[in-house]
Amino acid sequence: MSKKIKVLHLIKSLGRGGAEKLIPETASVHDQNRFEFHCLYFYHQQENIVDELERAGIQVHLIPSGNLGLFFQVKKVSSFIKENNFDLIHAHLPWAGILARFVGLNLPIPIVYTEHNTWDRYNKVSYWGNRLTFKKQDLAIAVSNEVALSMQLNSIWDPYKRGGRLKIRVVQNGVNTEVFKKRETRSERLEARSEKGEIRSERREARSENEDVRSESRVEIRDSREEKREKVVEVDSLLIKERMGIPSSSKIIGKVAVFRSQKRLWLWVEVAIRILKKHPTTHFLLVGDGDWRERIEKQIKDSGFEKNFHLVGVQKEVIPYLNLMDIYLSSSEFEGLPIAMLEAMACEIPVVSTRAGGIGEVIQHGKQGFLCHVDEWEHLEDYSIQLLEDEELLAKMGIEARKQVEEKFSMQSMVEQLEKIYEEVLS
């Protein structure tokens, strides 16, 4: 058996952002008979995805450091790489990218860098650090054409590879459509079985609110190295809806996000309030957390529609919450190519969004959802109401959303492109 290619993912932190989530999700699809994955991070957060990386077969390592402290970790990271005989570095986001390039000045190791955002949205330190060191890598990956254009326009010099022109490749984010898909609730399955005369006397009663409600459904994940199956527990969406006090007939508009300024969640709430004045039975669901939570909570409380909003915090399993949503609403000012939106689309949820970053590369206006200019966010209200009032259109766009992800944004396709890049920089 040939030696495995050892890949070191380098990233500042392992919070629940889109860039971080891609590391375990891609690893789960990679051929781990050929590749061995490690991840080195520096800033430890209480809410993290370390366990998800380990379940995906990734060995996780921590060297504690803050942003500026990363510049003093070059020697330590270089020693770690030599001790473990890594074949290549795959860095994510500016701070890890800058560190990887400094390491590469002293070590003959190929460096791949993935850029997840447009450069003009970074703070000055991140922007200039990224810009000034950018030529010191072998290949750059952009998650969207918009991001690729940003790298080209902001290069301080013609970007150069060591000894030649730097290659920039667009590898759009993908979703595992075998995991992210629309699922029947436990009640729906029981009803269907009942109609077929298949329900047995052991039909279970719903558990109390304080219990951990689990559905009968299981998702099978195949470990490519051991061919073993791991059962992932799935929470019943309908029971979540009941617990939140949402009537079964009510439509739900939602979003999964880190509560930071780029998401403009204060505009998201404003759009929601406007919709509620015309459709007061609609409910709004936010999955995630962050620095802007307090402001959002106050805005909701002052609106008088507090009972129609549900902020459920960070959730390790987002699929049950995605399956509650009828519309995925986004008000972002800028994006790379949002993973959460692709996951929602895979669950047959149409999107109403600003045309931020790579979103316009995913959504065809009027087909998988509706888009508006970033500065014309008021149109989000009209588009959302149009879908709330047209069940046929809502269902049709949901089907088209799933189809779009299956055909153009699958995790399998993304991983195949990454493996070709790894082999290219090693050749």
C-alpha atoms as one frame of an Amber mdcrd trajectory, in Angstrom:
protein
   0.000   0.000   0.000   1.388   3.397  -1.005   2.098   6.067   1.592  -0.816
   8.368   2.427  -0.575  12.040   1.533  -0.514  13.964   4.813  -2.461  17.235
   4.602  -2.307  19.842   7.360  -5.310  22.173   7.507  -4.187  25.446   9.071
  -6.852  27.791  10.495  -6.950  30.407  13.252  -9.934  29.002  15.166 -12.564
  26.263  15.017 -15.768  28.152  15.704 -18.956  27.361  13.815 -18.345  29.458
  10.725 -18.683  28.296   7.137 -14.951  28.043   6.445 -14.398  25.969   9.582
 -17.284  23.585   8.840 -15.919  22.777   5.404 -12.856  21.060   6.869 -14.693
  18.090   8.468 -17.349  17.995   5.766 -14.807  17.641   2.970 -12.738  15.147
   4.971 -15.791  12.891   5.341 -15.995  12.615   1.557 -12.251  12.469   0.770
 -10.670   9.107   0.060  -8.955   8.580   3.410  -7.180   5.529   2.070  -5.111
   8.041   0.089  -5.136  11.090   2.356  -4.443  11.600   6.056  -5.832  14.842
   7.465  -4.684  16.913  10.413  -5.886  20.320  11.591  -3.825  22.849  13.534
  -5.602  25.815  15.132  -4.606  28.571  17.558  -7.551  30.310  19.196  -9.767
  28.028  21.303 -13.436  28.943  21.665 -15.978  27.343  23.958 -18.330  26.731
  21.030 -16.196  24.797  18.601 -16.308  21.921  16.121 -13.332  19.909  17.378
 -15.518  16.839  17.970 -16.881  17.089  14.425 -13.373  17.117  12.992 -12.398
  14.068  15.027 -15.531  12.173  13.922 -14.531  12.952  10.337 -11.171  11.228
  10.896  -9.104  14.406  11.339  -6.388  14.600  13.995  -6.732  17.964  15.749
  -3.870  19.966  17.299  -3.802  23.258  19.230  -1.018  25.819  19.640  -2.595
  28.583  21.783  -2.209  32.050  20.260  -4.085  35.248  19.410  -3.991  37.125
  16.077  -0.738  39.049  16.426   0.780  36.198  18.412   0.671  34.052  15.282
   3.740  35.874  13.992   5.678  34.395  16.913   4.520  30.847  16.166   6.375
  30.391  12.887   9.234  28.441  14.461   6.920  26.268  16.552   4.638  25.496
  13.567   7.652  24.758  11.354   8.969  22.274  13.922   5.537  20.662  14.210
   5.382  20.218  10.432   8.855  18.673  10.223   8.212  16.319  13.158   5.034
  15.004  11.554   6.322  14.856   7.958   3.381  16.673   6.375   3.270  16.741
   2.598   1.382  20.007   2.163  -0.301  22.857   4.021  -3.870  23.898   3.254
  -4.471  27.257   4.951  -7.836  28.973   5.379  -8.562  32.692   5.840  -5.974
  35.523   6.083  -4.275  34.972   9.442  -3.589  31.286   8.816  -2.610  32.121
   5.239  -0.052  34.703   6.376   1.413  32.253   8.908   1.633  29.460   6.309
   3.519  31.728   3.900   6.106  32.646   6.551   6.520  28.945   7.338   6.988
  28.294   3.622   9.921  30.681   3.478  11.994  28.165   5.459  10.390  24.827
   4.606  10.152  23.234   1.147   6.481  22.371   1.547   3.680  23.188  -0.946
   1.120  25.705   0.304  -2.501  25.853  -0.810  -4.615  28.761   0.420  -8.414
  29.018   0.325  -9.939  32.485   0.317 -13.510  32.528   1.607 -14.274  36.264
   1.338 -13.670  39.254  -0.891 -10.596  41.193   0.191 -12.206  44.611   0.506
 -14.205  43.354   3.497 -11.219  42.566   5.715  -9.849  44.951   8.337  -6.671
  46.830   7.417  -4.271  44.490   9.229  -5.764  41.344   7.657  -6.040  43.009
   4.272  -2.472  44.261   4.039  -0.954  41.192   5.659  -2.734  38.992   3.151
  -1.914  41.275   0.247   1.799  41.671   0.978   2.476  37.957   1.503   0.091
  36.581  -1.093   2.704  35.607  -3.692   4.449  33.245  -1.234   2.226  30.240
  -1.898   1.774  27.665  -4.642  -1.913  27.863  -5.404  -4.871  29.954  -4.273
  -8.445  28.692  -4.203 -11.416  31.052  -4.407 -14.818  29.814  -3.210 -16.586
  31.880  -5.870 -15.848  33.846  -9.036 -16.510  37.021  -7.064 -13.783  36.111
  -4.580 -11.375  35.206  -7.398 -11.938  38.592  -9.032 -11.316  40.297  -5.709
  -7.937  38.554  -5.359  -6.925  39.558  -8.867  -7.976  43.191  -8.436  -6.312
  43.615  -5.047  -2.960  42.021  -5.794  -0.237  44.551  -5.060   1.917  42.990
  -7.766   1.109  40.455 -10.403   0.618  37.420  -8.169   3.567  35.099  -8.645
   4.073  31.471  -7.888   7.551  30.502  -6.745   9.313  30.815 -10.065   6.242
  31.609 -12.093   2.705  32.978 -12.178   0.441  32.075  -9.293  -2.508  29.906
 -10.130  -5.918  30.910  -8.876  -8.643  28.275  -9.062 -12.323  28.641  -8.355
 -13.618  25.717  -6.307 -17.131  26.534  -5.252 -18.354  25.330  -1.883 -20.316
  22.115  -1.828 -22.902  20.303   0.289 -23.266  16.632   1.120 -26.718  16.085
  -0.364 -26.956  12.627   1.197 -26.981  14.260   4.626 -28.684  17.577   3.905
 -32.119  16.835   2.509 -35.762  17.325   3.299 -36.954  14.805   5.880 -40.331
  13.641   7.033 -41.135  14.276  10.680 -41.761  11.373  13.020 -45.455  12.214
  13.034 -45.583  12.231   9.243 -43.909   8.830   9.082 -46.255   7.377  11.652
 -49.257   8.782   9.815 -48.046   7.325   6.523 -47.464   3.932   8.108 -50.852
   4.075   9.796 -52.554   4.635   6.463 -50.785   1.516   5.168 -51.809  -0.495
   8.240 -48.175  -0.877   9.319 -48.317   0.831  12.719 -47.789  -1.508  15.667
 -49.097  -1.202  19.175 -45.772   0.162  20.446 -46.424   3.566  18.865 -44.671
   5.881  21.227 -46.058   8.967  22.882 -44.200  12.263  22.560 -41.729  12.790
  25.352 -41.839  15.729  27.762 -40.231  19.084  27.011 -37.331  18.369  29.306
 -36.371  15.185  27.537 -34.085  14.833  24.541 -36.518  13.988  21.768 -35.050
  11.753  19.105 -36.631  10.523  15.916 -36.531   7.012  14.571 -34.654   8.191
  11.513 -30.923   7.693  11.275 -28.365   9.131   8.857 -25.661   6.696   7.762
 -22.133   8.062   7.335 -19.550   5.749   5.790 -16.000   5.827   7.068 -13.906
   5.205   3.954 -11.061   3.700   5.955 -12.955   1.154   7.982 -16.213   0.959
   6.036 -18.118   1.325   9.259 -21.435   3.057   9.772 -21.942   5.772  12.327
 -25.472   6.566  13.426 -26.277  10.241  13.831 -29.318  11.050  15.936 -31.866
  13.290  14.348 -34.245  15.453  16.354 -37.854  15.485  15.240 -38.602  18.844
  13.622 -42.328  18.819  14.369 -41.736  18.388  18.082 -39.256  21.274  18.044
 -41.935  23.384  16.402 -44.444  22.435  19.080 -42.031  23.238  21.866 -41.405
  26.698  20.473 -45.126  27.312  20.485 -45.424  27.648  16.724 -48.805  26.542
  15.325 -48.486  23.678  12.866 -50.100  25.761  10.112 -47.695  28.721  10.473
 -45.013  29.411   7.912 -41.442  29.832   9.173 -38.791  32.096   7.678 -35.309
  31.394   8.964 -31.551  31.738   8.723 -28.437  30.033  10.092 -25.652  32.511
  10.834 -22.946  33.807  13.104 -24.330  37.056  14.533 -21.766  39.469  13.102
 -22.031  42.759  11.260 -21.704  41.431   7.698 -24.982  39.484   8.134 -26.893
  42.735   8.902 -29.346  40.888  11.129 -30.876  44.186  12.287 -32.127  44.539
   8.705 -33.239  40.911   8.752 -35.367  41.638  11.834 -36.675  44.850  10.238
 -37.806  42.892   7.168 -39.426  40.327   9.471 -41.350  43.041  11.332 -42.635
  44.472   8.050 -43.783  41.009   6.958 -45.525  40.422  10.307 -47.601  43.573
   9.898 -49.144  41.955   6.825 -48.838  38.271   7.773 -49.009  38.127  11.584
 -49.075  34.303  11.746 -45.570  33.989  10.256 -42.733  32.971  12.574 -39.021
  33.762  12.299 -36.190  31.441  13.303 -32.521  32.349  13.826 -29.997  29.577
  14.438 -26.650  30.829  15.713 -25.144  33.354  18.091 -22.579  36.134  18.250
 -21.731  39.669  19.277 -24.874  41.193  17.793 -27.320  39.046  19.743 -28.100
  41.641  22.424 -28.936  44.317  19.855 -31.137  41.895  17.931 -32.991  40.802
  21.068 -33.722  44.411  22.032 -34.963  45.196  18.516 -37.285  42.187  18.649
 -38.598  43.080  22.114 -39.309  46.678  21.089 -41.206  45.511  17.983 -44.108
  44.008  19.925 -43.787  40.757  17.932 -41.547  38.958  20.403 -43.654  35.757
  20.364 -43.055  35.399  16.611 -39.255  35.294  16.903 -37.212  32.294  17.980
 -33.474  32.589  18.635 -32.331  29.041  19.403 -28.591  29.666  19.665 -25.832
  27.488  18.235 -26.970  23.999  17.254 -24.652  21.097  16.500 -27.363  19.507
  14.364 -28.949  22.166  12.134 -30.867  19.831   9.810 -33.977  19.600  12.061
 -34.124  23.394  12.142 -33.606  23.745   8.405 -36.481  21.322   7.918 -38.716
  23.715   9.849 -38.090  26.577   7.427 -40.308  27.412   4.490 -38.115  30.295
   3.285 -34.425  31.010   3.854 -33.961  34.766   4.220 -30.585  36.522   3.995
 -29.798  40.222   4.301 -25.990  40.034   4.157 -23.837  42.923   3.025 -21.146
  40.608   1.724 -20.490  36.885   1.489 -18.063  34.435  -0.077 -20.322  31.510
  -0.886 -22.448  30.799   2.212 -22.507  27.151   3.235 -25.656  27.481   5.338
 -27.596  28.765   2.335 -26.487  25.812   0.218 -27.497  23.442   3.021 -30.930
  25.073   3.171 -31.328  24.723  -0.588 -30.404  21.043  -0.332 -33.349  20.737
   2.099 -35.667  22.155  -0.600 -35.926  25.633   0.878 -36.196  28.554  -1.572
 -33.992  31.563  -0.868 -34.814  35.256  -0.608 -31.564  37.181  -0.367 -29.431
  40.156  -1.215 -27.116  39.569  -4.150 -24.040  39.551  -1.907 -20.736  38.024
  -3.005 -21.114  34.591  -4.570 -24.864  34.291  -3.846 -25.633  35.461  -7.374
 -23.621  32.488  -8.676 -25.956  30.087  -6.877 -29.437  31.614  -7.092 -31.126
  32.341 -10.408 -33.602  35.092  -9.708 -37.124  33.766 -10.035 -36.050  30.106
 -10.193 -34.519  28.937  -6.871 -35.618  32.092  -5.091 -35.431  35.860  -5.372
 -32.501  38.271  -5.212 -32.168  42.003  -4.764 -29.281  44.464  -4.689 -27.504
  44.763  -1.339 -28.669  48.384  -0.955 -32.251  47.555  -1.954 -32.939  45.212
   0.954 -36.534  46.485   1.278 -37.446  44.226  -1.655 -36.800  41.217   0.596
 -40.188  41.898   2.190 -42.086  41.810  -1.117 -40.382  38.643  -2.327 -40.975
  36.846   0.961 -44.665  37.777   0.959 -44.982  36.592  -2.635 -43.767  33.143
  -1.583 -45.907  33.096   1.568 -48.979  33.737  -0.548 -48.176  31.294  -3.346
 -47.859  27.700  -2.111 -47.300  26.337  -5.599 -44.435  28.727  -6.302 -42.933
  28.026  -2.874 -42.866  24.280  -3.534 -41.595  24.692  -7.102 -38.695  26.918
  -6.056 -37.809  24.510  -3.241 -37.486  21.637  -5.721 -35.375  23.821  -8.029
 -33.143  24.802  -5.100 -32.391  21.163  -4.323 -31.775  20.420  -7.992 -29.316
  23.317  -8.280 -27.224  22.040  -5.367 -27.254  18.449  -6.627 -26.112  19.451
 -10.105 -23.608  22.232  -9.372 -22.684  22.389  -5.693 -22.244  18.839  -4.495
 -19.603  17.993  -1.917 -18.367  15.134  -4.119 -17.538  17.536  -6.938 -15.790
  19.928  -4.562 -13.663  17.149  -3.055 -12.664  15.789  -6.460 -11.376  19.242
  -7.414  -9.463  19.581  -4.136  -7.781  16.204  -4.568  -6.647  17.157  -8.076
  -5.175  20.384  -6.660  -3.326  18.485  -3.913  -1.830  16.131  -6.498  -0.907
  19.045  -8.766   1.080  21.016  -6.167   2.862  17.834  -5.085   3.916  16.831
  -8.588
